[in-house]
Amino acid sequence: MKATLALLFSLAAVVMAAPNASPQGIQLPPRCGGANECRNWCSGRIPYCEPYLDYSSGNRCVCSN
């Protein structure tokens, strides 16, 4: 019983010490204060400046399809 608990605690310590993987290559749209700031980002499409999907990172550029 003591050996099992010791094993579980040591495994938990290893898992907690492992670095968390962070997503690579994700590029968020730039922050904006108005649609004019998004023209370069949208490259020819109609630019908008709207609250981002997570609602915590402020307004970001959105482009029409």
N, C-alpha and C positions, 0 to 999 in steps of 0.2 A: 504494500500500500504506500509506504513512504517512498519507495523507488519510483512508483508510478506518478506520485505527486511531484517529485523532484524532476522527473522527465517532462511532465507537462509544463512546469514553471520554466524549465530551461528552454523548451520549444517556444513558449510565449515570449521569452526574452529575446530569442533570435528573431522572431517575427517582428517584434516591436522595434528592434534595432535596424532592420533592413530599410534601406532608403526607399522612399516612395517614387515611383516612376512618374515623370511629368510628361505630358503630351509634347511631342516635338513637331515642328513644322506648321503649327496652327497660327495663322496670321489674322488677327482681328482687324476689322475695318477701322480706319482712323476716327478719332473723336472729332466732332464738328459742332459749330455753332449755327450753321446755316447751310443750305443746299449748295451755295456757290463754292464752299470749301471742299466739296466732294467731287467737283468736275474731273480732276485728274484721276481720282480713284476709280470713277465710273467709266472713264475712257470712251466717251461717245454715247453711253446710255443715259437715261434721265436720272439725275441725282436727287436723293432725298436725305434729310437729316432727321433721324427718328431715334427714340429710346431703343437701346439695344435689347436683345432677347432676354438677357438675364436681369434687366432693369436695375442693375447695380453699377454698371460701368458708364452711365451717362449716355448722351446722344452720340450716335455713330453713323457713318455714311451707309446708306442703303441705295442700291441701284435697281432700276427697272430692268426687266428682261427684254 
